[in-house]
Amino acid sequence: MLRFEPRKNRSKFLEISAPIIAVIMTMIFGGLLFYLMGKNPFEAIKLIFWDPVMSPTFSEYSRPQLAVKAAPLILIALGLSFGFRANIWNIGAEGQYIMGALASGSIGLALYPLQAWYIFPLMIIGGILGGVIWAMIPAILKIKFNTNEILVSLMLVYVAEQILALASVGFLRNPEGLGFPGSRDLSKYSSAANPELISGTGIHLGVISAFLGVILLTYFLSYHRTGFHIKLIGQAPRAANFAGVDLRYIIIFCLSLSGGLAGVAGMFELTGPAGLINIDFNVGYGFTAIIVAFLGRLNPIGILLAGVLMSLTYVGGELAQFMMNIPAAAIQVFQGMLLFFLLSTDLLVTYKISFKTSIRK
């Protein structure tokens, strides 16, 4: 009989090397997938992982894009990691990302065409509040009625998507858009546009916020009492209960943090690369950030590296689609392989496989 038994002494080497093994396995089986599609697997893997960084042909454009695409993933994953550490499973960051964008966009479009310095800061606050309010729904339901935050937060994603569709064709639709769905282009509204910090690169304030978030949350997790309580609840819930840790406060805090960071990520994406609200605004950053959080071992520094790696699959995947005509669905399968192998290697880090024969009497 095949059994999984918890390891008494987990290997630090395996914990560190597991993400590397997961990436290597993804390359191997992803290459096999591309081969079965009739594509050159070595060329595809090279386009995804090597050319965006090292190729003189593509790197000038791709390197800044790595930071731009990594920023929302890092911001969202940072917030999710705190909840995951405390076994609070917010799976609905995609909905909080959407609601943050809608709240901030509503503020900017309501004040259009007013030119004032305070509009962009107001939109940042609106983005944070939009995400926090949406995250408070599963938080309050869990505290009051002990509902499952996984199901509630996930279902709210689909509610947020319907509100996004309604906004695109209804209350946020551009009155000068000739009836087409979508809002005004906020990137052309100077008071609401996310300023480009380095000309020609697309790098904006969201990128800086992601790096600052890594620094601040690393300090918070290591030196703040609440950070200690979060780790204690995840590692030793009974000890946390005996120590008098307020679980309700931790639930509110973790879901507020993850919702606020997801909301502000949506705000930066709306006022930067996306520019406007439309039906296709959300591209799955909230779900991909779950992979980033676990790939980074729920550690802010690890999440930074994992976010850059995942953005590499986005930028490199776009190159592979363009240069080798690989379908977008195949690139999504390739990214899904990364999560699968990460979870598989994590399982082997935590548990050991044993074979036991059952003896019938």
Steps between C-alpha positions, in 0.01 A plus 500: 500500500631844405500743791614857560655554840601842639875552514622552854804700387444697181809555288593866457677407177182346360293802605736735315553280195135396452403813298810453282407136440143610416630746240726235343213249485280767343762558232526127427130426479422837341757419234327165446169683458649731237660200323162323480360819345764480228713785638870501578504452881849643548417811300172547692668466842777736386245759389316478831787496750810633323422747223297753707806559719807421291409532132626829348200492265227482764651595837488879453121481494454190716707590806285799605188295425617237747479761777166637375334157488663382824376800703128401532596136560738597781256742664214250498718205605643698793153554642391141439813359664413649840159332501639172371756499782212517747290242311262770380438416136404799291452356149306803379778753442393524136167645612671743738734602217197576281314692771808707582528597134128581479505712817806697393375534144165628622675775698717605206215496249264684738752788524578508126614743349607680819877553520623472861794340678284318755304289250762227464551461881122479538494224243769310691288523816194394299685198362607389846151548646335321208714192559466515879120531495469205261733292720300589811201303373664157549676629814177605674313188387780282636506678836122517545385175340821295463456480123775366276701798377629298203153456351372847587803686366505288185130552427544874547745498207214417265283768657781753447533389136130567446534845656800563273292405195217725620742790549649450154166526323318712756595744772868544402461481122663779305221739390716592202578139411231467229322232702797265527555338843778643714579813698700806408873441464639611837856493367405808292357680805815646652366539854397134511783344300763286667821691426771319305815521713749409225407626156431232244502208743146499641638475855253678731429559869357152540846351439651718773210413733562128450867531598414721800234249602757221506726703732225619735324166530829316556565731796139467623506120484832482683469768768133590557287320758216444253748344258609262775138415581431421134792256489398352835142430389625323188769293671344431840130594517453344846793698638353816344169425671669451839696823445176691456551599134180659370417289194222738392745790483746289298224403254401865456861611469608235249198536275520881518867491406451260211192687376667840526814391314293327231284812465794738467660260249181531295515877533861519376421265212193705401684833501810352340521213249123443458389863488127436504227283644366240259361147510846348448672708770574208734759261361530260793764675710307416818512127431858498367610680818404187697768311305744785565428494874570127532790504256654769723444288811267768645812709563509859367849464351405166345181656362707774334710238320196284420313801362785577262513134395127488435511827306773337294251232396256777400750703296675193363164337430398800291827469308439130444148572376627764259816329376385137494122534473445309826137535620436707811323198656824300477686774685234491772542123528874557528442743789259252661773236486712725719233498773449124466869418540539754779220335700641156420849586621356670809311180577825303490671758721228470764423129472695184425360212298490160666381165377329278752349164440173425674487165678164332509424284797 
